[in-house]
Amino acid sequence: MQIETIAVRGGHQEDPAFGAVAPSIHLSTTFARDSQGELVGPHTYTRSGNPNRSALEETVAALEGGDRGLAFASGMAAIHAVLQTLSPGDHVLAPDDIYHGSRDLIMDMARWGLQASFADLSNPEAFRAALQPNTRMIFVETPSNPMLQITDIAWVVRAAGEVGALVAVDNTWATPVLQRPLELGADLALHSSTKYFGGHSDVMGGMVVCRQEGSTAERLASLQHGAGAVPGPFDSWLIRRGLMTLPVRVRAQTDSAMHLAVFLHRHPAVARVHYPGLPGHPGYAVAREQMAGFGGMLSFELAGGETAAAAVLGKLQLFSRATSLGGVESLVEHRYKVEGPHGRTPKNLLRISVGLENPADLMEDLENALEP
């Protein structure tokens, strides 16, 4: 099936009792057994599994083209579980431009004996220099947050094979609509379901999809069950509902983002636009090769520095000044202030998540805000 059909029909069953087309929400925390002590259905306790969570996991696994999907309570819970598949003394290599929460979590794992380093994974020389004999995982984020750097996933997979490392790709910004890491050889695809999967800024969740069944998938399932950082039935239902419109939303947001990127690139008040759909972007060629579109996220730097960035932020009317992405409403944030004093983002940078408003209206709003 094509991705639009999977998004609508994956994990979908009509209610056998009433024929309801919309999936029911199963709020029960426990599931009955018959008089012989045998389970009536496939579930025993909702921390271990729930009909709504199972439908979500099945659908996302199908969207990513993997053998098993595992749902978590947040994207960070999903990343934490992936890191916990490693052992003390193992080394994880991650990009130097990465979501600051992921960086902090990776560094915090050092107290449990995990070794970590960060490098420009889009640079083959820097990448190979950072590899170590004990590298057991390469954590990829492409496009990266917030500078939208592009990493060649297939190339990383080949290099990882030389040292026996797993490749985990945070695919949140691209979604399987635009990028299929598992088809490029990655072992794991990760998502913050809070973003494009939910799509309406009203539910939190995370996902890991394993390309193959095996020891890593079993370890993740054990961590999911044991730690219990799982989404509840209603959250699972909301995210599964959001997936039904995922392809339509992502393609519309991608189209609008391209229009805004071109507009900003030509504006004299803008020093630099970070968007892989622009031919001048360093990762343009790789993005064209491994992505079906360039995504609904972009960032840009103001020629007037931090003061100009703050002024533009304050004058925008249609963009909500909020931290997140992937929702139907367009968001803008002064990323340096969000990350705090230890952040690595340029002080003059604004990050935009493009929503579903008419791009002409968004462009007019930006044009008015950029006026001196």
Phi, psi and omega per residue, in radians:
M1 nan 2.598 3.064
Q2 -1.320 2.844 -2.965
I3 -1.105 -0.565 3.115
E4 -1.134 -0.677 -3.141
T5 -1.227 -0.716 3.090
I6 -1.063 -0.742 -3.113
A7 -1.047 -0.618 -3.111
V8 -1.525 -0.739 -2.963
R9 -1.766 -0.279 -3.102
G10 -1.050 2.282 3.126
G11 1.150 0.228 -3.039
H12 -1.677 2.269 3.041
Q13 -2.393 2.346 3.077
E14 -1.278 2.515 -3.089
D15 -1.033 2.061 -3.091
P16 -1.213 -0.400 -3.107
A17 -1.426 -0.729 -3.026
F18 -2.117 -0.133 -3.141
G19 1.339 0.255 -3.134
A20 -1.074 2.322 3.127
V21 -1.360 -0.727 3.095
A22 -1.276 2.343 -3.119
P23 -1.063 2.507 3.081
S24 -1.390 2.748 3.048
I25 -1.750 2.132 -3.104
H26 -1.785 1.693 -3.033
L27 -1.465 -0.162 -3.074
S28 -1.044 2.390 3.085
T29 -1.544 -0.250 -3.141
T30 -2.441 2.801 -3.013
F31 -2.285 2.466 -2.948
A32 -1.304 2.758 3.009
R33 -2.049 2.760 3.132
D34 -1.461 -3.053 -3.071
S35 -1.120 -0.308 3.112
Q36 -1.662 0.070 3.136
G37 1.464 0.153 3.139
E38 -1.614 2.501 3.132
L39 -1.097 2.422 3.112
V40 -1.258 -0.643 -3.142
G41 -2.253 -2.878 -3.065
P42 -1.418 -0.110 -3.030
H43 -1.988 2.585 3.134
T44 -2.048 -0.695 -3.064
Y45 -2.699 2.406 -2.902
T46 -1.213 -0.305 3.011
R47 -1.192 -0.545 3.130
S48 -1.470 -0.545 -3.116
G49 3.092 2.657 -3.079
N50 -2.627 2.540 -3.117
P51 -0.960 -0.682 -3.140
N52 -1.222 -0.722 3.105
R53 -1.169 -0.692 3.119
S54 -1.072 -0.726 3.110
A55 -1.102 -0.703 3.117
L56 -1.131 -0.842 -3.104
E57 -1.100 -0.707 3.131
E58 -1.126 -0.723 -3.103
T59 -1.194 -0.805 -3.110
V60 -1.161 -0.669 3.080
A61 -1.033 -0.727 3.122
A62 -1.178 -0.684 3.124
L63 -1.099 -0.690 -3.126
E64 -1.495 -0.210 -3.123
G65 1.330 0.586 -3.130
G66 -1.940 2.960 -3.121
D67 -1.379 -0.585 -3.070
R68 -2.535 2.372 3.027
G69 -1.957 2.469 3.123
L70 -2.282 2.162 -3.091
A71 -1.648 2.472 3.128
F72 -2.240 2.962 -3.052
A73 -1.273 -0.346 3.121
S74 -2.783 2.909 3.080
G75 -1.110 -0.652 3.125
M76 -1.185 -0.606 3.058
A77 -1.107 -0.654 3.103
A78 -1.142 -0.786 3.126
I79 -1.116 -0.719 3.136
H80 -1.047 -0.751 3.129
A81 -1.114 -0.714 3.128
V82 -1.081 -0.749 3.120
L83 -1.147 -0.546 -3.135
Q84 -1.292 -0.128 3.027
T85 -1.322 -0.229 3.123
L86 -1.493 2.975 -3.114
S87 -2.027 2.731 3.056
P88 -0.942 2.329 -3.091
G89 1.676 -0.280 3.070
D90 -1.250 2.668 -3.135
H91 -1.970 2.323 3.051
V92 -2.012 2.339 3.117
L93 -1.904 2.230 -3.086
A94 -2.300 2.829 -3.130
P95 -1.250 2.621 3.115
D96 -1.291 -0.449 2.997
D97 -1.767 1.852 -3.013
I98 -2.654 2.686 3.069
Y99 -0.893 2.246 -3.010
H100 -1.085 -0.485 3.083
G101 -1.172 -0.676 3.089
S102 -1.153 -0.749 3.108
R103 -1.034 -0.828 -3.114
D104 -1.079 -0.706 -3.124
L105 -1.171 -0.754 3.112
I106 -1.064 -0.770 -3.132
M107 -1.179 -0.625 -3.140
D108 -1.161 -0.487 -3.140
M109 -1.177 -0.162 3.098
A110 -1.064 -0.513 3.130
R111 -1.138 -0.324 3.100
W112 -1.766 0.197 3.041
G113 1.655 0.088 3.110
L114 -1.428 2.310 3.076
Q115 -1.696 2.536 -3.077
A116 -2.575 2.598 2.987
S117 -2.560 2.804 -3.066
F118 -2.210 2.402 -3.105
A119 -2.623 2.910 3.072
D120 -1.350 1.694 -3.078
L121 -1.268 -0.165 3.072
S122 -1.469 -0.129 -3.141
N123 -1.886 1.904 -3.082
P124 -0.969 -0.679 -3.126
E125 -1.175 -0.782 3.114
A126 -1.130 -0.652 3.138
F127 -1.092 -0.895 -3.095
R128 -1.157 -0.592 3.121
A129 -1.154 -0.477 -3.098
A130 -1.522 -0.293 3.116
L131 -1.139 2.480 3.123
Q132 -2.219 2.795 3.132
P133 -1.009 -0.498 -3.125
N134 -1.735 0.278 3.071
T135 -1.162 2.069 -3.104
R136 -2.035 -0.165 3.074
M137 -2.613 2.374 2.984
I138 -1.977 2.049 -3.085
F139 -1.726 2.051 -3.055
V140 -1.940 2.419 3.024
E141 -2.271 1.870 -3.084
T142 -2.536 2.173 -0.115
P143 -1.074 2.624 -3.046
S144 -1.519 2.817 -3.105
N145 -1.949 2.058 0.190
P146 -1.945 0.121 -2.985
M147 -1.602 -0.010 3.085
L148 0.935 0.753 2.996
Q149 -1.279 2.630 -3.097
I150 -1.988 2.251 3.074
T151 -1.910 2.357 3.114
D152 -1.338 1.773 -3.034
I153 -1.094 -0.801 -3.110
A154 -1.069 -0.676 3.114
W155 -1.147 -0.760 3.110
V156 -1.068 -0.723 3.126
V157 -1.039 -0.742 3.124
R158 -1.124 -0.749 3.131
A159 -1.176 -0.647 3.125
A160 -1.110 -0.611 3.127
G161 -1.092 -0.460 -3.132
E162 -1.227 -0.440 -3.131
V163 -2.001 0.054 3.113
G164 1.270 0.593 -3.104
A165 -1.731 2.564 2.983
L166 -1.341 2.643 3.059
V167 -2.025 2.084 3.091
A168 -1.990 2.206 -3.078
V169 -2.018 2.107 2.983
D170 -1.344 1.871 -3.031
N171 -1.803 0.341 -3.050
T172 -1.022 -0.811 -3.027
W173 -1.258 -0.555 -3.091
A174 -1.570 -0.655 -3.010
T175 1.121 2.787 3.106
P176 -1.139 -0.174 3.062
V177 -1.141 -0.624 -3.045
L178 -1.905 -0.375 -3.026
Q179 -2.627 2.344 -3.096
R180 -2.128 1.449 -3.073
P181 -1.012 -0.637 -3.092
L182 -1.168 -0.592 3.086
E183 -1.206 -0.394 3.103
L184 -1.555 0.032 3.055
G185 1.864 -0.082 3.112
A186 -1.116 2.674 -3.121
D187 -1.515 -0.597 -3.063
L188 -2.374 2.453 2.980
A189 -2.046 2.246 -3.082
L190 -2.006 2.657 3.116
H191 -2.550 2.515 2.772
S192 -1.558 1.817 -3.110
S193 -1.148 -0.279 3.092
T194 -1.004 -0.484 -2.979
K195 -1.541 -1.917 -3.026
Y196 -1.200 -0.552 -3.110
F197 -1.088 -0.942 3.069
G198 -1.155 -0.870 2.954
G199 1.365 -0.032 -3.062
H200 -2.323 0.283 3.059
S201 0.979 0.651 -3.092
D202 -2.400 0.225 -3.131
V203 -2.699 2.546 -3.132
M204 -1.991 2.499 3.104
G205 -3.073 2.984 3.096
G206 -2.531 2.775 -3.126
M207 -2.462 2.531 2.902
V208 -2.208 2.303 3.057
V209 -2.061 2.208 3.139
C210 -1.671 2.294 3.134
R211 -1.102 -0.661 -3.114
Q212 -2.347 2.621 2.931
E213 -1.171 2.673 -3.128
G214 2.737 -2.861 -3.027
S215 -1.126 -0.666 3.134
T216 -1.163 -0.758 3.109
A217 -1.089 -0.718 3.132
E218 -1.168 -0.679 3.107
R219 -1.124 -0.739 3.120
L220 -1.118 -0.705 3.118
A221 -1.128 -0.655 3.110
S222 -1.152 -0.730 3.113
L223 -1.160 -0.707 3.119
Q224 -1.032 -0.828 -3.127
H225 -1.228 -0.806 -3.032
G226 -1.212 -0.778 -3.128
A227 -1.393 -0.490 3.055
G228 1.303 0.315 3.119
A229 -1.445 1.190 -3.029
V230 -2.044 2.705 3.073
P231 -1.318 2.566 3.068
G232 -1.299 2.982 -3.109
P233 -0.999 -0.763 -3.097
F234 -1.196 -0.712 3.078
D235 -1.069 -0.758 3.113
S236 -1.070 -0.720 3.137
W237 -1.121 -0.745 3.136
L238 -1.102 -0.782 -3.131
I239 -1.147 -0.727 3.111
R240 -1.081 -0.666 3.086
R241 -1.128 -0.714 3.116
G242 -1.068 -0.599 -3.122
L243 -1.082 -0.463 -3.090
M244 -1.053 -0.530 -3.131
T245 -1.876 0.131 -3.069
L246 -0.948 -0.920 -3.106
P247 -1.038 -0.702 -3.124
V248 -1.173 -0.776 -3.126
R249 -1.119 -0.850 -3.065
V250 -1.104 -0.704 3.138
R251 -1.188 -0.664 3.104
A252 -1.177 -0.732 3.129
Q253 -1.148 -0.659 3.107
T254 -1.114 -0.752 3.132
D255 -1.086 -0.764 3.135
S256 -1.167 -0.699 -3.134
A257 -1.061 -0.659 3.119
M258 -1.107 -0.745 3.102
H259 -1.062 -0.765 -3.122
L260 -1.186 -0.680 -3.135
A261 -1.090 -0.759 3.125
V262 -1.117 -0.762 3.115
F263 -1.041 -0.844 -3.111
L264 -1.157 -0.635 3.141
H265 -1.064 -0.552 -3.096
R266 -1.586 -0.122 -3.048
H267 -1.438 2.306 -3.090
P268 -1.143 -0.389 -3.125
A269 -1.418 -0.139 -3.093
V270 -1.804 2.179 -3.119
A271 -1.430 -0.618 -3.058
R272 -2.801 2.435 3.070
V273 -2.001 2.304 3.095
H274 -1.834 1.739 3.111
Y275 -2.712 2.117 -3.032
P276 -1.187 -0.162 3.102
G277 -1.405 -0.173 3.095
L278 -1.467 2.270 -3.083
P279 -0.975 -0.460 3.130
G280 -1.407 -0.110 3.134
H281 -1.188 2.384 -3.107
P282 -1.020 -0.483 -3.103
G283 -1.757 0.245 -3.046
Y284 -1.013 -0.825 -3.073
A285 -1.131 -0.754 3.135
V286 -1.165 -0.740 -3.141
A287 -1.065 -0.726 3.107
R288 -1.070 -0.580 -3.081
E289 -1.343 -0.734 -2.991
Q290 -1.845 -0.047 -3.126
M291 -2.124 2.603 3.076
A292 -1.604 0.039 -3.139
G293 3.135 2.886 -2.975
F294 -1.719 -0.005 3.000
G295 1.621 2.930 -3.080
G296 -1.745 0.228 3.133
M297 -1.945 2.480 3.017
L298 -2.681 2.794 3.041
S299 -2.409 2.720 3.138
F300 -2.572 2.643 -3.124
E301 -1.899 2.385 -3.115
L302 -1.521 2.395 3.139
A303 -1.101 -0.484 -3.107
G304 -1.490 0.135 3.069
G305 1.423 -2.804 -3.065
E306 -1.080 -0.659 -3.134
T307 -1.099 -0.737 3.122
A308 -1.161 -0.671 3.121
A309 -1.085 -0.748 3.132
A310 -1.143 -0.657 -3.135
A311 -1.172 -0.774 3.120
V312 -1.104 -0.757 3.124
L313 -0.977 -0.751 -3.084
G314 -1.257 -0.421 -3.068
K315 -1.610 -0.245 -3.137
L316 -1.151 2.424 -3.073
Q317 -1.912 -0.718 -3.073
L318 -1.490 -0.478 -3.137
F319 -1.426 2.233 3.043
S320 -1.364 2.293 3.109
R321 -1.448 1.643 -3.050
A322 -2.725 2.726 -3.125
T323 -1.714 1.977 2.977
S324 2.907 -2.880 3.136
L325 -2.951 2.910 3.014
G326 1.490 -0.004 -3.138
G327 -1.489 3.064 -3.121
V328 -1.285 -0.327 3.123
E329 -1.715 2.512 3.126
S330 -1.336 2.386 -3.112
L331 -2.137 2.630 3.049
V332 -2.415 2.545 3.090
E333 -2.600 2.596 3.000
H334 -1.491 1.651 -2.899
R335 -1.046 -0.628 -3.134
Y336 -1.037 -0.727 3.139
K337 -1.199 -0.580 3.128
V338 -1.193 -0.737 -3.110
E339 -1.280 -0.470 3.140
G340 1.616 -3.115 -3.005
P341 -1.106 -0.352 -3.127
H342 -1.666 0.104 -3.140
G343 -1.223 2.761 -3.102
R344 -1.851 -0.049 -3.070
T345 -1.305 2.448 3.073
P346 -0.969 2.469 -3.069
K347 -1.206 -0.314 -3.104
N348 -1.711 0.267 -3.031
L349 -1.734 2.353 2.984
L350 -1.988 2.382 3.115
R351 -1.886 2.365 -3.092
I352 -2.121 2.325 2.910
S353 -1.860 2.014 -3.062
V354 -1.450 2.250 -3.125
G355 -1.688 -2.578 -3.066
L356 -1.898 0.228 3.036
E357 -1.167 2.863 3.085
N358 -1.122 2.254 -3.085
P359 -1.073 -0.487 3.106
A360 -1.133 -0.669 3.105
D361 -1.178 -0.725 3.120
L362 -1.124 -0.699 3.141
M363 -1.137 -0.705 3.116
E364 -1.137 -0.690 3.101
D365 -1.088 -0.759 3.105
L366 -1.136 -0.728 -3.136
E367 -1.071 -0.743 3.122
N368 -1.144 -0.696 -3.118
A369 -1.231 -0.467 -3.107
L370 -1.473 -0.147 3.107
E371 -1.143 2.420 -3.137
P372 -1.163 nan nan
